[in-house]
Each structure stands twice: as C-alpha cells, then as structure tokens.
C-alpha cells in the first residue's frame, strides 16, 4: 500500500509543516521507499507480546517516581524568555487569534 | 610527547603532579582548534571562559586543594547538550543562537569534576543522521581522509578527538551516534545502559532511546569521563536509581582466574551470525576477525550466537525513533524559542512556515514518518507492532547472554564513506545502522573500540555489547585489548 500525494499533504498538515510542491513530490518518493523496508515487520506474529515502551522495563519494574509537592524552581521568567522571538511585558506574542 | 597527544588519564596525572598547568593545555588546544577550523568540528569556541576556568583550577591546585582526576582536563560538548552562556543549537537553524537558561546535567557534572569546556561540537541536526552531513551549519570532515565523513550524529565530537584537538568529548547515542562516529574516526566511545546518564538538558530526539556517553582515545579515558558524567538525576524520569559508579575501578578489577598473559580468561564472547552477513565489507570483516583473534589470545572464548531479528531492527527503530521525534519536536512552534518566520498570515500559517524554514530535510522526513505512524488508523500496524518487536529483540539478547558475557561484531558494515555519497537515498543511510540499532532498542550498553584499518587506511571499529549495567566489564575487555594493541593510539597523518 503506497502513500498518495493527498496522504503527504494530510500528514504535513498534521505535522504543521508547509511543504512546497517540489518538497512534497520528493517526500512522497522517499516515504514510499522507506515504507517498503517496513513491510517485513507486519509478517511477524506478535500475538501475546507485550510492547516495550521503555527499555529498562525489559529487566526491572518501570515505576514512575513522584516527587515531593514543593516549589523547587525560582522565577526565571526573563532568562526563560531570552530566546523568544517576540515578547512584551513578560508575555509571549503571537498573531491575533480572536477578532 | 606533545600535549595534544596526551589522553584524559595521562593529562590528569601530569596536571596533578604539576608538570603542566591547565592554562597551558587549554591554550595549546585552542591554538590547534583555531588552526583546524576547516574540519568543521566546532560550532562555538568558548576561549575566554575556558581560559578563566583553567586559571582558576590552576590557582586552586597551587593553593593545595585536593582535586579529582579530571580537574583541568579540556573537553567540549556535542551541541545537543544545552549550556548556559554559550549558544545551544542542536545543529539546527531552528535553534540558531538559542541561549539556554540552564546547563544540562551531564555538562554540570563534568564542570563540577573540573573539566574545562572549550566549546560546542557540530552534530547532525537534532542528532538525526549518521554522517554529520545533516547539520545546518555545514559538514564535519574525517581527519583520516578529509573527503570522507566522520560518522554521526556525534561527528564533531569524533573528529575533534581523532584530530587531537581534544582528549575527549561528550556525545549522545540514539541508534549508534556515539559508536558509529567512534568507529569511522578511529577512537573509543561508549554508550552506557539506558538510564545511566541523565537526559536532563539533552535536546530530545527519541526519549526512550537517547543516551549520553563519552568519546575519547581509550577505554580508560572513557571510564574516567563516564564515572563523572553518569549517576541518578531526579530531573530525568527515566534515570536509573543506583549509587554512583567508579567505572575506572571496575575497568581495572582483575577477573577471577585471570593471569597477566590472559587477562580475559573465562570471558565468553558471543558472535551473532547475523552481524557477519555475506554483504559485510571484506575489509571490515577481516579487521574485526583479526581483533577477535587477539581477544582469544588474551584468554577469551569465542562462541557463535544468534540475534535473529537484527535486520528487523531497522524498520522497528525507524518507526519508534521518528514517532518519538515527531512528538518531541512539536515543541518548536516559533513562540517560546526557536526560529519564527518573518512573514505569515495567521497563527497556523506561522507554525507551518516557521517549522518549514527552521527544520532541514532529514528532520522533516522523520517528523512526517512519525506523524504518520502515530496517526489515527495506523498506530497499531506500525507503532504498536514496532514496540512489540522491540520486546522480542530485547528478549533475543537475553537468550544470548545466557550463553556469553559479551557480544561482539562490527560497528558498521563499511568504513567511512565519501561526503555526499548517500545524498540521493536516505534509506541507504538507515540500512547502514543495522549493527548499532539492536542494542539501542534493547537499551543495552555498547562500545566501539579501534580494531585496525580497512580500505584506504580508514579506521574500523569493533563493537562490544554488554548486558544491562555491565559497563565495567565492557571497559575491562576493551582496556585489555588496548593494552595489547595500539590501534587506539594511532594518529591521522597531519595531526601528529
């Protein structure tokens, strides 16, 4: 099952990536080339196999740690915003969303 | 011996006995780095701060303070680690000029140990690649042949250490990004067990695979660095909870039953038959087999084992890693940090254009693959199936470790290729990752050890893979090999 140009534009939209026509065309060929090597995966019978989402779960119980509920960070707003493209008075600026 | 030929351990000793000062070593290496800019290894050179740090360590030493074995030793960081005061770019236009408000845990720990950082090292964009050609800031050249790639994604780290610009550097390995550049550049690198080094402050690529580790000239130097950079960190939810490790002591500990001539007596090394396919380049096969014969002479026993899903690890990895990458890279929206397009019509258009302009071709491909395999209707067939196969791959390793202590084979199917050789087909580069991906998927520790030279005089690395948390045993075996051989000490011509 090969991807179509419509699939590529749908995925690009989901990924919030603007692709120009030449990029979309190249992407279609490359993705289809890639999914050809993926097909061998579907031939394997994995019924009853537990997925391994995090590798150490293969050898030990994967537990999520909880930390104490206390303030550990100080206010670093200006440093945290130092690399923001557009800020004003401590706020991140974006194009108008609500008219 | 010129200062730039001294490794981490030797420099540490010379500094401790005050045969040389950190200021002298740092100045000497800064001069070499400046003279070798054409290699493309460095993205940022932090000369003024490095000299200040070196001076203050020299003063502390002069005042009689007890300092550790790394105090005053120069290093540099792969530009995937965020650093305060020096831009952190991850090799991407998206993060050009980005100033981090904090240091990565690995960076902070090495600084605490007294390492002097000389700057930031080039890498593939967001660590996605195996040739360093995907950096937005230009490629890195291999010191053994500047027409060839140094490997990737930690290509700047590998080239800088091979060219004697640094005794050691940090790197990260998601699917082979420490081991493969170490192999291509003729140096030693170790990717520890997942969870050994904190991922806090490592720009995230694939969170269930990313691990930090050192690249240096010897196993001993790697052991010293790894001891300082590893350890539990509560800021990383997947950090392994265990006491600090002295990998150097573990490396030196003699095996029961070992003798001076046979330090590896009793060690069983498994050779997966799938790691020696007919398609393996003859020079790599010959070099790796010769190195394994040396391990036999040192007392090790070689046995045949099987990792039947080695080839499947390619699609499994290239589903899981892009899936995680597409989620991690969703944060780059042109709002809080990173590139923002100059022209756009509305918020959605701003996201689409900022990301289109900020990301390079390989990153876009992986975001597209990841978004697709996680999308409605495809999740079970691709992502879930890949995670089940990942479990089977991890189980295959445990089968092997029932028969052997270590697994060995080549790091890569060929020596380093020429710049531009794989431009036409990204899948070709994915296929070349075949031998490093299985250990990454299982979360196992792996090393690349210089094993000799292949076609064109290019270095060949031997891969050693251990069971979970057996870095000490890996380093011990590599160290024994390096005591008997000198491949790791060879210097590329022109960089002596």
Boltz contact constraints between the chains, C-beta under 6 A:
constraints:
  - contact:
      token1: [A, 11]
      token2: [B, 368]
      max_distance: 6.0
  - contact:
      token1: [A, 11]
      token2: [B, 371]
      max_distance: 6.0
  - contact:
      token1: [A, 11]
      token2: [B, 372]
      max_distance: 6.0
  - contact:
      token1: [A, 14]
      token2: [B, 371]
      max_distance: 6.0
  - contact:
      token1: [A, 15]
      token2: [B, 367]
      max_distance: 6.0
  - contact:
      token1: [A, 15]
      token2: [B, 371]
      max_distance: 6.0
  - contact:
      token1: [A, 16]
      token2: [B, 351]
      max_distance: 6.0
  - contact:
      token1: [A, 16]
      token2: [B, 352]
      max_distance: 6.0
  - contact:
      token1: [A, 16]
      token2: [B, 355]
      max_distance: 6.0
  - contact:
      token1: [A, 17]
      token2: [B, 355]
      max_distance: 6.0
  - contact:
      token1: [A, 17]
      token2: [B, 356]
      max_distance: 6.0
  - contact:
      token1: [A, 17]
      token2: [B, 364]
      max_distance: 6.0
  - contact:
      token1: [A, 18]
      token2: [B, 352]
      max_distance: 6.0
  - contact:
      token1: [A, 18]
      token2: [B, 353]
      max_distance: 6.0
  - contact:
      token1: [A, 18]
      token2: [B, 356]
      max_distance: 6.0
  - contact:
      token1: [A, 30]
      token2: [B, 426]
      max_distance: 6.0
  - contact:
      token1: [A, 33]
      token2: [B, 427]
      max_distance: 6.0
  - contact:
      token1: [A, 34]
      token2: [B, 427]
      max_distance: 6.0
  - contact:
      token1: [A, 37]
      token2: [B, 315]
      max_distance: 6.0
  - contact:
      token1: [A, 38]
      token2: [B, 315]
      max_distance: 6.0
  - contact:
      token1: [A, 41]
      token2: [B, 315]
      max_distance: 6.0
  - contact:
      token1: [A, 41]
      token2: [B, 385]
      max_distance: 6.0
  - contact:
      token1: [A, 46]
      token2: [B, 388]
      max_distance: 6.0
  - contact:
      token1: [A, 49]
      token2: [B, 388]
      max_distance: 6.0
  - contact:
      token1: [A, 49]
      token2: [B, 391]
      max_distance: 6.0
  - contact:
      token1: [A, 50]
      token2: [B, 391]
      max_distance: 6.0
  - contact:
      token1: [A, 51]
      token2: [B, 384]
      max_distance: 6.0
  - contact:
      token1: [A, 51]
      token2: [B, 387]
      max_distance: 6.0
  - contact:
      token1: [A, 51]
      token2: [B, 388]
      max_distance: 6.0
  - contact:
      token1: [A, 52]
      token2: [B, 387]
      max_distance: 6.0
  - contact:
      token1: [A, 52]
      token2: [B, 390]
      max_distance: 6.0
  - contact:
      token1: [A, 52]
      token2: [B, 391]
      max_distance: 6.0
  - contact:
      token1: [A, 52]
      token2: [B, 394]
      max_distance: 6.0
  - contact:
      token1: [A, 53]
      token2: [B, 387]
      max_distance: 6.0
  - contact:
      token1: [A, 54]
      token2: [B, 208]
      max_distance: 6.0
  - contact:
      token1: [A, 55]
      token2: [B, 194]
      max_distance: 6.0
  - contact:
      token1: [A, 55]
      token2: [B, 442]
      max_distance: 6.0
  - contact:
      token1: [A, 55]
      token2: [B, 443]
      max_distance: 6.0
  - contact:
      token1: [A, 56]
      token2: [B, 195]
      max_distance: 6.0
  - contact:
      token1: [A, 56]
      token2: [B, 443]
      max_distance: 6.0
  - contact:
      token1: [A, 58]
      token2: [B, 394]
      max_distance: 6.0
  - contact:
      token1: [A, 59]
      token2: [B, 468]
      max_distance: 6.0
  - contact:
      token1: [A, 76]
      token2: [B, 101]
      max_distance: 6.0
  - contact:
      token1: [A, 79]
      token2: [B, 101]
      max_distance: 6.0
  - contact:
      token1: [A, 80]
      token2: [B, 101]
      max_distance: 6.0
  - contact:
      token1: [A, 82]
      token2: [B, 99]
      max_distance: 6.0
  - contact:
      token1: [A, 83]
      token2: [B, 98]
      max_distance: 6.0
  - contact:
      token1: [A, 83]
      token2: [B, 99]
      max_distance: 6.0
  - contact:
      token1: [A, 83]
      token2: [B, 337]
      max_distance: 6.0
  - contact:
      token1: [A, 84]
      token2: [B, 336]
      max_distance: 6.0
  - contact:
      token1: [A, 84]
      token2: [B, 337]
      max_distance: 6.0
  - contact:
      token1: [A, 85]
      token2: [B, 334]
      max_distance: 6.0
  - contact:
      token1: [A, 85]
      token2: [B, 340]
      max_distance: 6.0
  - contact:
      token1: [A, 92]
      token2: [B, 335]
      max_distance: 6.0
  - contact:
      token1: [A, 94]
      token2: [B, 335]
      max_distance: 6.0
  - contact:
      token1: [A, 94]
      token2: [B, 347]
      max_distance: 6.0
  - contact:
      token1: [A, 95]
      token2: [B, 346]
      max_distance: 6.0
  - contact:
      token1: [A, 95]
      token2: [B, 347]
      max_distance: 6.0
  - contact:
      token1: [A, 95]
      token2: [B, 350]
      max_distance: 6.0
  - contact:
      token1: [A, 97]
      token2: [B, 347]
      max_distance: 6.0
